Amino acid sequence: MSFKIETERVLLREFTLQDYKAVYEFNSNTALHQYTGDEIIGSLDRAKEIIEQIWLKDYEKYGYGRWAVIYKPNRKIIGFAGLKFLPEINETDIGYRFLPEYWGKGIASEIAPKILDFGFKKLNLTKIIGIAMPENIGSWKVLEKIGMTLQKTDEYDGDGKMYRWYSISKI
């Protein structure tokens, strides 16, 4: 599925292998990862693997996945956003991750409603969840702003940490 969502300041599109340097830049940023629990990647080759083995495979298998977030004023890939199917819990998660210099600029709030709209209208999903660390106040505030409701505080990924679980259902 060829895909594009555009707002005033941001373009969302599928990742391509040519994006590996940008993926390395944001996925090797330690400040960005303080709220993710994901690996901090250490090489351009690992960035290529993430694109090939995760995102491109998700597009092929599910028809959606995390998308490149391009900040239009400087035409820079600043992170990712989008939907991800989590087969281990049979749910679709909304997520966003940006380089720290783009935090607090309202980018997640600008694109998250468009992502929900895509999920409900184009993919015909009936429910979308959002999972955030309790200390990631900015992230869960966006989830609440877009109409998601806190369902529980529980573990995720078996890492022993507690997360805030949100959801919204198609009306």
TORPA-4810 file (N, C-alpha, C, O; in nm, 3 decimals):
<nodes>
NODE_1_0.085_-0.117_0.000_0.000_0.000_0.000_0.090_0.124_0.000_0.168_0.144_0.093_M
NODE_2_0.078_0.205_-0.103_0.151_0.331_-0.104_0.073_0.428_-0.017_-0.050_0.436_-0.026_S
NODE_3_0.142_0.500_0.067_0.076_0.571_0.174_0.137_0.707_0.197_0.259_0.724_0.186_F
NODE_4_0.054_0.805_0.228_0.102_0.937_0.264_-0.007_1.009_0.343_-0.124_1.007_0.305_K
NODE_5_0.033_1.072_0.453_-0.055_1.161_0.528_0.021_1.293_0.538_0.142_1.295_0.564_I
NODE_6_-0.050_1.403_0.516_0.015_1.532_0.521_-0.064_1.627_0.609_-0.187_1.632_0.603_E
NODE_7_0.009_1.704_0.690_-0.050_1.812_0.768_0.024_1.939_0.729_0.107_1.938_0.638_T
NODE_8_-0.006_2.047_0.796_0.059_2.174_0.763_0.211_2.165_0.774_0.283_2.217_0.688_E
NODE_9_0.260_2.099_0.879_0.405_2.097_0.902_0.473_1.963_0.877_0.595_1.956_0.873_R
NODE_10_0.394_1.857_0.860_0.451_1.722_0.862_0.398_1.637_0.746_0.283_1.648_0.706_V
NODE_11_0.487_1.553_0.695_0.450_1.452_0.597_0.483_1.316_0.658_0.594_1.295_0.708_L
NODE_12_0.387_1.224_0.654_0.410_1.086_0.695_0.410_1.001_0.570_0.322_1.013_0.485_L
NODE_13_0.510_0.913_0.559_0.516_0.822_0.446_0.585_0.694_0.491_0.648_0.691_0.596_R
NODE_14_0.573_0.590_0.410_0.641_0.465_0.442_0.793_0.486_0.437_0.844_0.564_0.356_E
NODE_15_0.862_0.415_0.525_1.007_0.417_0.520_1.055_0.343_0.396_0.988_0.251_0.347_F
NODE_16_1.171_0.383_0.347_1.241_0.310_0.242_1.380_0.280_0.296_1.424_0.342_0.393_T
NODE_17_1.449_0.189_0.233_1.584_0.154_0.278_1.678_0.275_0.271_1.775_0.283_0.346_L
NODE_18_1.649_0.368_0.182_1.733_0.487_0.169_1.725_0.579_0.291_1.804_0.673_0.303_Q
NODE_19_1.632_0.554_0.382_1.617_0.635_0.503_1.708_0.591_0.617_1.696_0.643_0.728_D
NODE_20_1.796_0.497_0.593_1.871_0.435_0.702_1.954_0.533_0.785_1.968_0.514_0.905_Y
NODE_21_2.010_0.638_0.723_2.091_0.733_0.801_2.003_0.810_0.899_2.044_0.835_1.013_K
NODE_22_1.884_0.848_0.857_1.792_0.919_0.946_1.745_0.825_1.058_1.734_0.867_1.173_A
NODE_23_1.717_0.700_1.025_1.675_0.602_1.125_1.787_0.582_1.228_1.761_0.573_1.348_V
NODE_24_1.910_0.577_1.180_2.023_0.567_1.272_2.028_0.691_1.364_2.049_0.679_1.484_Y
NODE_25_2.009_0.809_1.305_2.018_0.932_1.385_1.918_0.932_1.500_1.957_0.959_1.613_E
NODE_26_1.792_0.902_1.473_1.697_0.909_1.584_1.701_0.785_1.673_1.675_0.795_1.792_F
NODE_27_1.732_0.668_1.618_1.735_0.547_1.701_1.865_0.527_1.777_1.877_0.433_1.856_N
NODE_28_1.962_0.613_1.754_2.086_0.607_1.834_2.089_0.720_1.937_2.187_0.735_2.010_S
NODE_29_1.983_0.797_1.945_1.976_0.910_2.036_1.933_0.862_2.175_1.822_0.813_2.193_N
NODE_30_2.022_0.876_2.273_1.993_0.824_2.407_1.879_0.899_2.475_1.801_0.838_2.548_T
NODE_31_1.869_1.029_2.454_1.759_1.106_2.517_1.624_1.057_2.464_1.529_1.045_2.541_A
NODE_32_1.616_1.030_2.336_1.492_0.982_2.275_1.448_0.851_2.339_1.328_0.827_2.355_L
NODE_33_1.542_0.767_2.375_1.510_0.633_2.425_1.479_0.626_2.574_1.449_0.518_2.625_H
NODE_34_1.486_0.737_2.644_1.458_0.732_2.788_1.316_0.686_2.818_1.290_0.636_2.927_Q
NODE_35_1.225_0.701_2.723_1.086_0.663_2.745_1.039_0.547_2.658_0.918_0.523_2.648_Y
NODE_36_1.131_0.475_2.595_1.085_0.372_2.501_1.110_0.229_2.548_1.029_0.141_2.521_T
NODE_37_1.219_0.205_2.617_1.255_0.069_2.653_1.315_-0.008_2.537_1.349_-0.125_2.551_G
NODE_38_1.328_0.057_2.421_1.386_-0.009_2.303_1.537_0.007_2.301_1.595_0.086_2.375_D
NODE_39_1.599_-0.071_2.213_1.744_-0.068_2.200_1.790_0.065_2.141_1.722_0.125_2.059_E
NODE_40_1.906_0.110_2.185_1.974_0.223_2.123_2.065_0.160_2.019_2.159_0.088_2.053_I
NODE_41_2.038_0.188_1.893_2.114_0.118_1.789_2.253_0.178_1.775_2.275_0.297_1.799_I
NODE_42_2.346_0.094_1.735_2.486_0.136_1.732_2.550_0.138_1.596_2.670_0.162_1.585_G
NODE_43_2.474_0.113_1.490_2.536_0.111_1.358_2.434_0.141_1.248_2.314_0.124_1.266_S
NODE_44_2.487_0.186_1.136_2.403_0.209_1.018_2.345_0.078_0.968_2.233_0.074_0.918_L
NODE_45_2.422_-0.031_0.981_2.371_-0.162_0.939_2.249_-0.202_1.020_2.154_-0.259_0.966_D
NODE_46_2.250_-0.173_1.150_2.133_-0.206_1.234_2.013_-0.121_1.193_1.900_-0.170_1.195_R
NODE_47_2.036_0.003_1.154_1.927_0.087_1.106_1.864_0.027_0.980_1.742_0.025_0.966_A
NODE_48_1.946_-0.023_0.890_1.896_-0.089_0.769_1.815_-0.213_0.806_1.710_-0.239_0.747_K
NODE_49_1.864_-0.290_0.903_1.792_-0.411_0.947_1.653_-0.376_1.002_1.556_-0.446_0.972_E
NODE_50_1.645_-0.271_1.081_1.516_-0.229_1.137_1.418_-0.197_1.025_1.303_-0.239_1.028_I
NODE_51_1.465_-0.122_0.926_1.378_-0.088_0.814_1.334_-0.214_0.741_1.215_-0.235_0.716_I
NODE_52_1.430_-0.299_0.706_1.399_-0.420_0.627_1.321_-0.524_0.705_1.222_-0.578_0.656_E
NODE_53_1.365_-0.553_0.827_1.310_-0.665_0.903_1.186_-0.632_0.985_1.112_-0.722_1.025_Q
NODE_54_1.163_-0.505_1.011_1.046_-0.469_1.090_0.947_-0.389_1.007_0.838_-0.437_0.977_I
NODE_55_0.984_-0.267_0.970_0.886_-0.178_0.908_0.841_-0.226_0.770_0.721_-0.231_0.745_W
NODE_56_0.932_-0.262_0.682_0.891_-0.307_0.549_0.811_-0.437_0.557_0.716_-0.457_0.481_L
NODE_57_0.848_-0.524_0.649_0.771_-0.648_0.667_0.632_-0.621_0.723_0.535_-0.686_0.683_K
NODE_58_0.620_-0.523_0.815_0.488_-0.487_0.866_0.399_-0.432_0.755_0.281_-0.466_0.748_D
NODE_59_0.454_-0.347_0.668_0.374_-0.294_0.556_0.322_-0.408_0.470_0.205_-0.410_0.431_Y
NODE_60_0.410_-0.503_0.443_0.374_-0.615_0.357_0.272_-0.707_0.424_0.174_-0.748_0.362_E
NODE_61_0.296_-0.739_0.550_0.211_-0.836_0.620_0.077_-0.779_0.664_-0.027_-0.843_0.650_K
NODE_62_0.079_-0.655_0.719_-0.043_-0.599_0.779_-0.104_-0.485_0.698_-0.219_-0.448_0.719_Y
NODE_63_-0.026_-0.428_0.605_-0.074_-0.315_0.528_-0.050_-0.181_0.595_-0.095_-0.078_0.545_G
NODE_64_0.019_-0.181_0.707_0.053_-0.059_0.779_0.168_-0.087_0.874_0.209_-0.201_0.893_Y
NODE_65_0.219_0.020_0.933_0.331_0.009_1.028_0.372_0.148_1.071_0.297_0.244_1.054_G
NODE_66_0.491_0.159_1.126_0.543_0.290_1.164_0.591_0.359_1.036_0.649_0.296_0.947_R
NODE_67_0.565_0.491_1.029_0.598_0.567_0.909_0.701_0.674_0.940_0.711_0.721_1.054_W
NODE_68_0.775_0.713_0.840_0.872_0.821_0.852_0.796_0.952_0.873_0.698_0.981_0.805_A
NODE_69_0.843_1.031_0.969_0.787_1.163_0.996_0.885_1.265_0.940_0.997_1.279_0.988_V
NODE_70_0.841_1.336_0.837_0.924_1.437_0.772_0.873_1.574_0.812_0.758_1.610_0.785_I
NODE_71_0.961_1.650_0.876_0.927_1.786_0.917_0.946_1.876_0.795_1.059_1.899_0.752_Y
NODE_72_0.837_1.925_0.741_0.840_1.995_0.611_0.926_2.122_0.609_0.990_2.149_0.507_K
NODE_73_0.931_2.202_0.718_1.013_2.324_0.709_1.160_2.298_0.674_1.223_2.381_0.609_P
NODE_74_1.215_2.182_0.718_1.355_2.155_0.683_1.372_2.024_0.604_1.485_1.982_0.577_N
NODE_75_1.260_1.960_0.568_1.259_1.836_0.490_1.341_1.724_0.555_1.405_1.644_0.486_R
NODE_76_1.339_1.720_0.686_1.419_1.623_0.762_1.329_1.515_0.823_1.221_1.544_0.874_K
NODE_77_1.376_1.390_0.816_1.309_1.283_0.889_1.346_1.300_1.036_1.464_1.292_1.072_I
NODE_78_1.245_1.323_1.119_1.270_1.353_1.260_1.232_1.237_1.353_1.249_1.247_1.474_I
NODE_79_1.180_1.129_1.295_1.142_1.014_1.377_1.039_0.931_1.305_1.034_0.928_1.182_G
NODE_80_0.957_0.861_1.383_0.850_0.782_1.323_0.719_0.806_1.396_0.717_0.857_1.508_F
NODE_81_0.611_0.767_1.330_0.478_0.770_1.390_0.392_0.673_1.311_0.425_0.637_1.198_A
NODE_82_0.283_0.631_1.371_0.192_0.545_1.297_0.136_0.435_1.383_0.138_0.440_1.506_G
NODE_83_0.085_0.336_1.314_0.021_0.222_1.377_0.111_0.100_1.367_0.188_0.086_1.272_L
NODE_84_0.102_0.013_1.467_0.178_-0.111_1.464_0.090_-0.222_1.520_0.034_-0.210_1.629_K
NODE_85_0.078_-0.330_1.444_0.004_-0.445_1.494_0.094_-0.521_1.590_0.209_-0.551_1.558_F
NODE_86_0.042_-0.551_1.709_0.115_-0.626_1.812_0.054_-0.765_1.820_-0.042_-0.786_1.895_L
NODE_87_0.109_-0.862_1.745_0.047_-0.994_1.739_0.041_-1.066_1.874_-0.048_-1.148_1.897_P
NODE_88_0.135_-1.034_1.962_0.138_-1.102_2.092_0.017_-1.069_2.178_-0.017_-1.145_2.270_E
NODE_89_-0.050_-0.957_2.150_-0.171_-0.920_2.225_-0.289_-0.894_2.131_-0.397_-0.855_2.176_I
NODE_90_-0.269_-0.915_2.002_-0.373_-0.899_1.901_-0.437_-0.760_1.905_-0.559_-0.746_1.902_N
NODE_91_-0.353_-0.658_1.914_-0.398_-0.519_1.920_-0.315_-0.434_1.824_-0.204_-0.471_1.786_E
NODE_92_-0.371_-0.320_1.785_-0.299_-0.222_1.704_-0.270_-0.101_1.791_-0.360_-0.044_1.854_T
NODE_93_-0.143_-0.062_1.794_-0.092_0.044_1.881_-0.060_0.168_1.798_-0.005_0.158_1.688_D
NODE_94_-0.095_0.284_1.850_-0.050_0.410_1.791_0.077_0.451_1.864_0.086_0.439_1.986_I
NODE_95_0.175_0.499_1.789_0.300_0.540_1.851_0.366_0.651_1.772_0.336_0.672_1.654_G
NODE_96_0.455_0.722_1.839_0.529_0.831_1.777_0.659_0.846_1.853_0.665_0.826_1.975_Y
NODE_97_0.762_0.882_1.781_0.895_0.898_1.839_0.969_1.000_1.754_0.984_0.983_1.633_R
NODE_98_1.017_1.108_1.819_1.086_1.215_1.746_1.218_1.248_1.814_1.238_1.223_1.933_F
NODE_99_1.308_1.306_1.737_1.430_1.360_1.794_1.393_1.464_1.901_1.297_1.539_1.882_L
NODE_100_1.467_1.470_2.011_1.430_1.559_2.122_1.411_1.705_2.085_1.329_1.774_2.146_P
NODE_101_1.486_1.754_1.987_1.471_1.895_1.951_1.334_1.927_1.890_1.300_2.043_1.869_E
NODE_102_1.254_1.822_1.861_1.119_1.841_1.807_1.010_1.814_1.911_0.891_1.821_1.879_Y
NODE_103_1.049_1.781_2.034_0.952_1.760_2.141_0.888_1.894_2.178_0.950_1.999_2.164_W
NODE_104_0.765_1.888_2.226_0.699_2.008_2.276_0.655_2.106_2.168_0.619_2.219_2.200_G
NODE_105_0.656_2.065_2.044_0.617_2.154_1.934_0.477_2.121_1.880_0.432_2.181_1.783_K
NODE_106_0.408_2.025_1.944_0.274_1.990_1.902_0.267_1.897_1.781_0.160_1.880_1.723_G
NODE_107_0.379_1.839_1.744_0.381_1.753_1.624_0.298_1.627_1.647_0.219_1.588_1.560_I
NODE_108_0.314_1.563_1.761_0.236_1.441_1.788_0.087_1.473_1.791_0.006_1.397_1.738_A
NODE_109_0.051_1.584_1.852_-0.091_1.623_1.857_-0.145_1.658_1.719_-0.265_1.642_1.693_S
NODE_110_-0.060_1.704_1.632_-0.100_1.738_1.495_-0.125_1.614_1.409_-0.219_1.611_1.329_E
NODE_111_-0.041_1.512_1.427_-0.053_1.395_1.338_-0.135_1.281_1.396_-0.191_1.201_1.321_I
NODE_112_-0.143_1.271_1.528_-0.213_1.156_1.590_-0.359_1.145_1.546_-0.404_1.034_1.519_A
NODE_113_-0.437_1.255_1.538_-0.574_1.240_1.491_-0.582_1.186_1.348_-0.673_1.110_1.314_P
NODE_114_-0.487_1.226_1.265_-0.483_1.178_1.126_-0.451_1.029_1.122_-0.504_0.955_1.038_K
NODE_115_-0.366_0.985_1.213_-0.330_0.843_1.220_-0.452_0.762_1.264_-0.481_0.657_1.207_I
NODE_116_-0.523_0.810_1.367_-0.645_0.742_1.411_-0.746_0.734_1.297_-0.806_0.629_1.273_L
NODE_117_-0.765_0.845_1.228_-0.859_0.851_1.117_-0.822_0.747_1.010_-0.909_0.677_0.959_D
NODE_118_-0.694_0.737_0.978_-0.646_0.638_0.882_-0.680_0.496_0.931_-0.730_0.414_0.855_F
NODE_119_-0.653_0.470_1.058_-0.678_0.338_1.114_-0.825_0.299_1.112_-0.860_0.186_1.076_G
NODE_120_-0.910_0.392_1.149_-1.053_0.361_1.154_-1.120_0.363_1.016_-1.201_0.276_0.987_F
NODE_121_-1.085_0.460_0.933_-1.153_0.474_0.804_-1.091_0.393_0.691_-1.162_0.332_0.612_K
NODE_122_-0.960_0.392_0.683_-0.893_0.322_0.572_-0.868_0.175_0.603_-0.881_0.089_0.516_K
NODE_123_-0.832_0.147_0.729_-0.802_0.008_0.766_-0.922_-0.063_0.828_-0.921_-0.184_0.846_L
NODE_124_-1.025_0.015_0.861_-1.146_-0.038_0.923_-1.119_-0.108_1.057_-1.185_-0.206_1.091_N
NODE_125_-1.021_-0.056_1.131_-0.997_-0.107_1.265_-1.113_-0.068_1.354_-1.178_0.034_1.331_L
NODE_126_-1.140_-0.147_1.457_-1.247_-0.114_1.550_-1.193_-0.059_1.683_-1.268_0.000_1.760_T
NODE_127_-1.064_-0.080_1.707_-1.003_-0.034_1.832_-0.855_-0.009_1.808_-0.790_-0.082_1.734_K
NODE_128_-0.803_0.096_1.871_-0.660_0.128_1.867_-0.617_0.155_2.010_-0.687_0.222_2.085_I
NODE_129_-0.502_0.103_2.047_-0.449_0.125_2.181_-0.326_0.216_2.176_-0.268_0.238_2.070_I
NODE_130_-0.289_0.266_2.292_-0.166_0.343_2.308_-0.105_0.304_2.441_-0.175_0.294_2.542_G
NODE_131_0.026_0.282_2.442_0.095_0.238_2.563_0.208_0.338_2.590_0.289_0.366_2.502_I
NODE_132_0.213_0.391_2.712_0.315_0.491_2.745_0.367_0.468_2.886_0.294_0.426_2.975_A
NODE_133_0.496_0.495_2.904_0.553_0.492_3.038_0.489_0.604_3.121_0.465_0.713_3.069_M
NODE_134_0.462_0.578_3.249_0.400_0.681_3.333_0.479_0.812_3.337_0.420_0.920_3.345_P
NODE_135_0.612_0.803_3.332_0.694_0.924_3.339_0.699_1.000_3.206_0.749_1.112_3.201_E
NODE_136_0.646_0.940_3.099_0.642_1.007_2.969_0.512_1.086_2.957_0.423_1.053_2.879_N
NODE_137_0.504_1.190_3.037_0.382_1.268_3.049_0.339_1.326_2.914_0.220_1.325_2.882_I
NODE_138_0.433_1.375_2.837_0.399_1.432_2.707_0.328_1.333_2.617_0.232_1.369_2.549_G
NODE_139_0.374_1.209_2.616_0.315_1.107_2.530_0.174_1.072_2.574_0.082_1.070_2.491_S
NODE_140_0.155_1.046_2.703_0.019_1.008_2.743_-0.077_1.125_2.742_-0.198_1.104_2.732_W
NODE_141_-0.027_1.246_2.752_-0.116_1.363_2.738_-0.169_1.371_2.595_-0.285_1.409_2.574_K
NODE_142_-0.085_1.337_2.496_-0.132_1.334_2.357_-0.239_1.227_2.341_-0.341_1.251_2.276_V
NODE_143_-0.218_1.109_2.399_-0.317_1.002_2.390_-0.452_1.048_2.447_-0.557_1.019_2.389_L
NODE_144_-0.447_1.118_2.559_-0.571_1.169_2.618_-0.633_1.279_2.530_-0.755_1.285_2.514_E
NODE_145_-0.549_1.364_2.475_-0.596_1.475_2.391_-0.671_1.424_2.267_-0.764_1.490_2.219_K
NODE_146_-0.630_1.309_2.215_-0.695_1.256_2.094_-0.814_1.166_2.127_-0.869_1.099_2.040_I
NODE_147_-0.853_1.165_2.255_-0.975_1.095_2.293_-0.956_0.954_2.347_-1.054_0.883_2.369_G
NODE_148_-0.833_0.914_2.369_-0.811_0.780_2.425_-0.838_0.783_2.575_-0.820_0.885_2.641_M
NODE_149_-0.881_0.670_2.627_-0.915_0.657_2.768_-0.819_0.560_2.836_-0.788_0.454_2.782_T
NODE_150_-0.771_0.599_2.954_-0.684_0.511_3.031_-0.761_0.387_3.072_-0.866_0.397_3.136_L
NODE_151_-0.711_0.270_3.035_-0.777_0.143_3.066_-0.716_0.074_3.188_-0.786_0.015_3.269_Q
NODE_152_-0.584_0.084_3.199_-0.515_0.014_3.309_-0.371_0.060_3.316_-0.320_0.124_3.224_K
NODE_153_-0.307_0.026_3.425_-0.162_0.038_3.439_-0.113_-0.103_3.459_-0.149_-0.170_3.556_T
NODE_154_-0.029_-0.149_3.368_0.011_-0.290_3.369_0.145_-0.305_3.298_0.196_-0.210_3.238_D
NODE_155_0.201_-0.424_3.305_0.327_-0.454_3.237_0.305_-0.463_3.086_0.194_-0.479_3.036_E
NODE_156_0.417_-0.452_3.016_0.419_-0.472_2.872_0.556_-0.529_2.835_0.658_-0.483_2.888_Y
NODE_157_0.559_-0.623_2.749_0.684_-0.683_2.701_0.760_-0.762_2.807_0.875_-0.800_2.784_D
NODE_158_0.698_-0.788_2.921_0.763_-0.868_3.025_0.888_-0.807_3.084_0.973_-0.879_3.136_G
NODE_159_0.902_-0.675_3.076_1.022_-0.610_3.130_1.010_-0.573_3.277_1.103_-0.517_3.335_D
NODE_160_0.895_-0.604_3.339_0.876_-0.577_3.481_0.837_-0.434_3.513_0.811_-0.402_3.629_G
NODE_161_0.832_-0.347_3.413_0.793_-0.208_3.434_0.642_-0.194_3.412_0.579_-0.274_3.343_K
NODE_162_0.587_-0.090_3.472_0.445_-0.062_3.456_0.425_0.046_3.350_0.503_0.141_3.342_M
NODE_163_0.321_0.030_3.270_0.289_0.122_3.163_0.143_0.165_3.172_0.060_0.094_3.229_Y
NODE_164_0.114_0.281_3.117_-0.024_0.330_3.107_-0.080_0.279_2.974_-0.023_0.305_2.868_R
NODE_165_-0.191_0.207_2.980_-0.257_0.150_2.862_-0.382_0.229_2.832_-0.472_0.241_2.916_W
NODE_166_-0.389_0.283_2.712_-0.504_0.361_2.666_-0.571_0.289_2.550_-0.511_0.202_2.486_Y
NODE_167_-0.697_0.326_2.524_-0.763_0.273_2.405_-0.871_0.369_2.358_-0.920_0.454_2.433_S
NODE_168_-0.906_0.353_2.231_-1.018_0.424_2.172_-1.082_0.327_2.073_-1.013_0.252_2.003_I
NODE_169_-1.214_0.330_2.067_-1.286_0.241_1.976_-1.358_0.324_1.871_-1.396_0.438_1.893_S
NODE_170_-1.375_0.261_1.756_-1.446_0.325_1.645_-1.592_0.345_1.684_-1.657_0.255_1.738_K
NODE_171_-1.640_0.462_1.656_-1.779_0.494_1.691_-1.870_0.466_1.571_-1.991_0.486_1.580_I
</nodes>
